[in-house]
Amino acid sequence: MIGTAARHALLMLSFALMACGTAPPPARAQGTLACDGALDRLMSQWNSIGFATPSKPGQMIVSGGQGYSTTGGQVDYMLTQIRIAARDCEAGRNDDALSHIATVRRILDQMHHIQG
């Protein structure tokens, strides 16, 4: 089952994305897959970084905590990958979900190494 932190993060992400007209799927009510824990950890990291919602996809710089910064397009891309991962996990497509989660983690790790 998706943990409380991930449910809260997805809810907050839903509110932020509703303003853009796109919202992630609700958290799965039951069942446990490896993607549940991976999604929980990713959402915890995402929330701790706290990227500001870009005012437009082409926004040049979007800052987050812990020294992270990227472009608006990159934030939108990562949010899309997170939404797809949540949908795949909910549908039981564990491997697909883990692939999308890994994509976001790679981007965040590269950002951190470049700026760190």
MODELLER restraints for C-alpha pairs under 7 A, 6 or more apart:
rsr = mdl.restraints
at = mdl.atoms
rsr.add(forms.Gaussian(group=physical.xy_distance, feature=features.Distance(at['CA:1:A'], at['CA:28:A']), mean=6.78, stdev=0.5))
rsr.add(forms.Gaussian(group=physical.xy_distance, feature=features.Distance(at['CA:1:A'], at['CA:29:A']), mean=6.78, stdev=0.5))
rsr.add(forms.Gaussian(group=physical.xy_distance, feature=features.Distance(at['CA:1:A'], at['CA:30:A']), mean=5.43, stdev=0.5))
rsr.add(forms.Gaussian(group=physical.xy_distance, feature=features.Distance(at['CA:1:A'], at['CA:31:A']), mean=5.32, stdev=0.5))
rsr.add(forms.Gaussian(group=physical.xy_distance, feature=features.Distance(at['CA:1:A'], at['CA:32:A']), mean=4.73, stdev=0.5))
rsr.add(forms.Gaussian(group=physical.xy_distance, feature=features.Distance(at['CA:1:A'], at['CA:36:A']), mean=6.27, stdev=0.5))
rsr.add(forms.Gaussian(group=physical.xy_distance, feature=features.Distance(at['CA:2:A'], at['CA:27:A']), mean=6.60, stdev=0.5))
rsr.add(forms.Gaussian(group=physical.xy_distance, feature=features.Distance(at['CA:2:A'], at['CA:28:A']), mean=6.75, stdev=0.5))
rsr.add(forms.Gaussian(group=physical.xy_distance, feature=features.Distance(at['CA:2:A'], at['CA:36:A']), mean=5.05, stdev=0.5))
rsr.add(forms.Gaussian(group=physical.xy_distance, feature=features.Distance(at['CA:2:A'], at['CA:37:A']), mean=6.97, stdev=0.5))
rsr.add(forms.Gaussian(group=physical.xy_distance, feature=features.Distance(at['CA:2:A'], at['CA:40:A']), mean=6.68, stdev=0.5))
rsr.add(forms.Gaussian(group=physical.xy_distance, feature=features.Distance(at['CA:3:A'], at['CA:40:A']), mean=6.33, stdev=0.5))
rsr.add(forms.Gaussian(group=physical.xy_distance, feature=features.Distance(at['CA:5:A'], at['CA:40:A']), mean=6.53, stdev=0.5))
rsr.add(forms.Gaussian(group=physical.xy_distance, feature=features.Distance(at['CA:5:A'], at['CA:44:A']), mean=6.82, stdev=0.5))
rsr.add(forms.Gaussian(group=physical.xy_distance, feature=features.Distance(at['CA:6:A'], at['CA:39:A']), mean=6.90, stdev=0.5))
rsr.add(forms.Gaussian(group=physical.xy_distance, feature=features.Distance(at['CA:6:A'], at['CA:40:A']), mean=4.67, stdev=0.5))
rsr.add(forms.Gaussian(group=physical.xy_distance, feature=features.Distance(at['CA:6:A'], at['CA:43:A']), mean=5.73, stdev=0.5))
rsr.add(forms.Gaussian(group=physical.xy_distance, feature=features.Distance(at['CA:7:A'], at['CA:27:A']), mean=6.12, stdev=0.5))
rsr.add(forms.Gaussian(group=physical.xy_distance, feature=features.Distance(at['CA:9:A'], at['CA:43:A']), mean=6.12, stdev=0.5))
rsr.add(forms.Gaussian(group=physical.xy_distance, feature=features.Distance(at['CA:14:A'], at['CA:23:A']), mean=4.80, stdev=0.5))
rsr.add(forms.Gaussian(group=physical.xy_distance, feature=features.Distance(at['CA:14:A'], at['CA:24:A']), mean=5.79, stdev=0.5))
rsr.add(forms.Gaussian(group=physical.xy_distance, feature=features.Distance(at['CA:17:A'], at['CA:23:A']), mean=5.10, stdev=0.5))
rsr.add(forms.Gaussian(group=physical.xy_distance, feature=features.Distance(at['CA:24:A'], at['CA:83:A']), mean=4.86, stdev=0.5))
rsr.add(forms.Gaussian(group=physical.xy_distance, feature=features.Distance(at['CA:25:A'], at['CA:83:A']), mean=6.97, stdev=0.5))
rsr.add(forms.Gaussian(group=physical.xy_distance, feature=features.Distance(at['CA:25:A'], at['CA:86:A']), mean=6.70, stdev=0.5))
rsr.add(forms.Gaussian(group=physical.xy_distance, feature=features.Distance(at['CA:25:A'], at['CA:87:A']), mean=5.86, stdev=0.5))
rsr.add(forms.Gaussian(group=physical.xy_distance, feature=features.Distance(at['CA:27:A'], at['CA:90:A']), mean=6.74, stdev=0.5))
rsr.add(forms.Gaussian(group=physical.xy_distance, feature=features.Distance(at['CA:28:A'], at['CA:90:A']), mean=5.05, stdev=0.5))
rsr.add(forms.Gaussian(group=physical.xy_distance, feature=features.Distance(at['CA:33:A'], at['CA:94:A']), mean=6.51, stdev=0.5))
rsr.add(forms.Gaussian(group=physical.xy_distance, feature=features.Distance(at['CA:34:A'], at['CA:94:A']), mean=6.76, stdev=0.5))
rsr.add(forms.Gaussian(group=physical.xy_distance, feature=features.Distance(at['CA:35:A'], at['CA:89:A']), mean=5.91, stdev=0.5))
rsr.add(forms.Gaussian(group=physical.xy_distance, feature=features.Distance(at['CA:35:A'], at['CA:94:A']), mean=5.62, stdev=0.5))
rsr.add(forms.Gaussian(group=physical.xy_distance, feature=features.Distance(at['CA:35:A'], at['CA:97:A']), mean=6.16, stdev=0.5))
rsr.add(forms.Gaussian(group=physical.xy_distance, feature=features.Distance(at['CA:35:A'], at['CA:98:A']), mean=5.68, stdev=0.5))
rsr.add(forms.Gaussian(group=physical.xy_distance, feature=features.Distance(at['CA:36:A'], at['CA:89:A']), mean=6.91, stdev=0.5))
rsr.add(forms.Gaussian(group=physical.xy_distance, feature=features.Distance(at['CA:39:A'], at['CA:101:A']), mean=6.80, stdev=0.5))
rsr.add(forms.Gaussian(group=physical.xy_distance, feature=features.Distance(at['CA:49:A'], at['CA:64:A']), mean=5.24, stdev=0.5))
rsr.add(forms.Gaussian(group=physical.xy_distance, feature=features.Distance(at['CA:49:A'], at['CA:65:A']), mean=4.64, stdev=0.5))
rsr.add(forms.Gaussian(group=physical.xy_distance, feature=features.Distance(at['CA:49:A'], at['CA:66:A']), mean=6.29, stdev=0.5))
rsr.add(forms.Gaussian(group=physical.xy_distance, feature=features.Distance(at['CA:50:A'], at['CA:64:A']), mean=5.13, stdev=0.5))
rsr.add(forms.Gaussian(group=physical.xy_distance, feature=features.Distance(at['CA:50:A'], at['CA:65:A']), mean=5.91, stdev=0.5))
rsr.add(forms.Gaussian(group=physical.xy_distance, feature=features.Distance(at['CA:51:A'], at['CA:62:A']), mean=6.61, stdev=0.5))
rsr.add(forms.Gaussian(group=physical.xy_distance, feature=features.Distance(at['CA:51:A'], at['CA:63:A']), mean=5.75, stdev=0.5))
rsr.add(forms.Gaussian(group=physical.xy_distance, feature=features.Distance(at['CA:51:A'], at['CA:64:A']), mean=4.11, stdev=0.5))
rsr.add(forms.Gaussian(group=physical.xy_distance, feature=features.Distance(at['CA:52:A'], at['CA:62:A']), mean=6.27, stdev=0.5))
rsr.add(forms.Gaussian(group=physical.xy_distance, feature=features.Distance(at['CA:52:A'], at['CA:63:A']), mean=6.33, stdev=0.5))
rsr.add(forms.Gaussian(group=physical.xy_distance, feature=features.Distance(at['CA:52:A'], at['CA:64:A']), mean=6.39, stdev=0.5))
rsr.add(forms.Gaussian(group=physical.xy_distance, feature=features.Distance(at['CA:54:A'], at['CA:62:A']), mean=6.34, stdev=0.5))
rsr.add(forms.Gaussian(group=physical.xy_distance, feature=features.Distance(at['CA:54:A'], at['CA:72:A']), mean=5.20, stdev=0.5))
rsr.add(forms.Gaussian(group=physical.xy_distance, feature=features.Distance(at['CA:56:A'], at['CA:72:A']), mean=6.61, stdev=0.5))
rsr.add(forms.Gaussian(group=physical.xy_distance, feature=features.Distance(at['CA:57:A'], at['CA:72:A']), mean=4.68, stdev=0.5))
rsr.add(forms.Gaussian(group=physical.xy_distance, feature=features.Distance(at['CA:57:A'], at['CA:73:A']), mean=4.71, stdev=0.5))
rsr.add(forms.Gaussian(group=physical.xy_distance, feature=features.Distance(at['CA:57:A'], at['CA:76:A']), mean=6.72, stdev=0.5))
rsr.add(forms.Gaussian(group=physical.xy_distance, feature=features.Distance(at['CA:58:A'], at['CA:72:A']), mean=5.58, stdev=0.5))
rsr.add(forms.Gaussian(group=physical.xy_distance, feature=features.Distance(at['CA:58:A'], at['CA:73:A']), mean=5.82, stdev=0.5))
rsr.add(forms.Gaussian(group=physical.xy_distance, feature=features.Distance(at['CA:59:A'], at['CA:71:A']), mean=6.09, stdev=0.5))
rsr.add(forms.Gaussian(group=physical.xy_distance, feature=features.Distance(at['CA:59:A'], at['CA:72:A']), mean=4.74, stdev=0.5))
rsr.add(forms.Gaussian(group=physical.xy_distance, feature=features.Distance(at['CA:60:A'], at['CA:71:A']), mean=5.08, stdev=0.5))
rsr.add(forms.Gaussian(group=physical.xy_distance, feature=features.Distance(at['CA:60:A'], at['CA:72:A']), mean=6.30, stdev=0.5))
rsr.add(forms.Gaussian(group=physical.xy_distance, feature=features.Distance(at['CA:61:A'], at['CA:69:A']), mean=6.54, stdev=0.5))
rsr.add(forms.Gaussian(group=physical.xy_distance, feature=features.Distance(at['CA:61:A'], at['CA:70:A']), mean=5.54, stdev=0.5))
rsr.add(forms.Gaussian(group=physical.xy_distance, feature=features.Distance(at['CA:61:A'], at['CA:71:A']), mean=4.72, stdev=0.5))
rsr.add(forms.Gaussian(group=physical.xy_distance, feature=features.Distance(at['CA:61:A'], at['CA:72:A']), mean=6.51, stdev=0.5))
rsr.add(forms.Gaussian(group=physical.xy_distance, feature=features.Distance(at['CA:62:A'], at['CA:69:A']), mean=5.49, stdev=0.5))
rsr.add(forms.Gaussian(group=physical.xy_distance, feature=features.Distance(at['CA:62:A'], at['CA:70:A']), mean=5.30, stdev=0.5))
rsr.add(forms.Gaussian(group=physical.xy_distance, feature=features.Distance(at['CA:62:A'], at['CA:71:A']), mean=5.41, stdev=0.5))
rsr.add(forms.Gaussian(group=physical.xy_distance, feature=features.Distance(at['CA:62:A'], at['CA:72:A']), mean=5.86, stdev=0.5))
rsr.add(forms.Gaussian(group=physical.xy_distance, feature=features.Distance(at['CA:63:A'], at['CA:69:A']), mean=4.32, stdev=0.5))
rsr.add(forms.Gaussian(group=physical.xy_distance, feature=features.Distance(at['CA:63:A'], at['CA:70:A']), mean=6.62, stdev=0.5))
rsr.add(forms.Gaussian(group=physical.xy_distance, feature=features.Distance(at['CA:67:A'], at['CA:115:A']), mean=6.95, stdev=0.5))
rsr.add(forms.Gaussian(group=physical.xy_distance, feature=features.Distance(at['CA:68:A'], at['CA:111:A']), mean=6.69, stdev=0.5))
rsr.add(forms.Gaussian(group=physical.xy_distance, feature=features.Distance(at['CA:68:A'], at['CA:112:A']), mean=6.49, stdev=0.5))
rsr.add(forms.Gaussian(group=physical.xy_distance, feature=features.Distance(at['CA:78:A'], at['CA:104:A']), mean=5.66, stdev=0.5))
rsr.add(forms.Gaussian(group=physical.xy_distance, feature=features.Distance(at['CA:81:A'], at['CA:100:A']), mean=5.43, stdev=0.5))
rsr.add(forms.Gaussian(group=physical.xy_distance, feature=features.Distance(at['CA:81:A'], at['CA:104:A']), mean=6.82, stdev=0.5))
rsr.add(forms.Gaussian(group=physical.xy_distance, feature=features.Distance(at['CA:82:A'], at['CA:100:A']), mean=6.80, stdev=0.5))
rsr.add(forms.Gaussian(group=physical.xy_distance, feature=features.Distance(at['CA:82:A'], at['CA:101:A']), mean=6.53, stdev=0.5))
rsr.add(forms.Gaussian(group=physical.xy_distance, feature=features.Distance(at['CA:85:A'], at['CA:97:A']), mean=4.10, stdev=0.5))
rsr.add(forms.Gaussian(group=physical.xy_distance, feature=features.Distance(at['CA:85:A'], at['CA:98:A']), mean=6.95, stdev=0.5))
rsr.add(forms.Gaussian(group=physical.xy_distance, feature=features.Distance(at['CA:85:A'], at['CA:100:A']), mean=5.41, stdev=0.5))
rsr.add(forms.Gaussian(group=physical.xy_distance, feature=features.Distance(at['CA:85:A'], at['CA:101:A']), mean=6.21, stdev=0.5))
rsr.add(forms.Gaussian(group=physical.xy_distance, feature=features.Distance(at['CA:86:A'], at['CA:97:A']), mean=6.80, stdev=0.5))
rsr.add(forms.Gaussian(group=physical.xy_distance, feature=features.Distance(at['CA:88:A'], at['CA:94:A']), mean=6.70, stdev=0.5))
rsr.add(forms.Gaussian(group=physical.xy_distance, feature=features.Distance(at['CA:88:A'], at['CA:96:A']), mean=6.31, stdev=0.5))
rsr.add(forms.Gaussian(group=physical.xy_distance, feature=features.Distance(at['CA:88:A'], at['CA:97:A']), mean=5.06, stdev=0.5))
rsr.add(forms.Gaussian(group=physical.xy_distance, feature=features.Distance(at['CA:89:A'], at['CA:97:A']), mean=5.36, stdev=0.5))
